[in-house]
Amino acid sequence: MPVLLVWLGEAIIGAIGWLLKNKLGQWIASSLIWLGISYGTQKLVIGPALDQIRGYMTGFSGDLLQWLGLLQFDRAVTMILGAMATKAGLAAAKVFLAKRV
């Protein structure tokens, strides 16, 4: 059984190594990295920031909140926070990858 696991591990690592050598593999790897950064920023940055903004808005009048909803204020804040967090994440990834190479 352990020999089978070692053989399976070598096959998987070999397939991943081959996949990263061609353009399709590089595209798949970069898309997975992008999805990971996007998911992380959504859960770790944007969600808590929007919750904090909603907490600050509890004292606003109903009319003002309706106007903010009509102007899609929540979407604008989400887009801005997402862009800022993604830029910071990509800059950190570039620094990390530059140190490894």
Phi, psi and omega in degrees: 000313179298328179295321178296319179294321178294316179297317179295319178297317178296321180294318180293316180295321177296319179293320178294318178298317178294320182295324181284348180278339181254172185295321180297317179296320178294323177294318179296316180296316180293325178290323177294322176296316180298317179296322178294317179294318180296315180295318180296319179292325179295316184278326187262336185244303189291315181301306178297325179293318178293323176297321178293320178295319177298324177295322178290333185273005182293335181271001181284155178286160180296323180295318179296320179294325176294320178295319178296324176292320178295322179279000180056050180300322181295322178293320180296316179295319179297317180295318181294313179296321179296318179294318180295316181291322178293320178298316180295320179294318179293323177295320178294322179293322179295320178295317180295314181289328179293326179290329182284331186276000000 
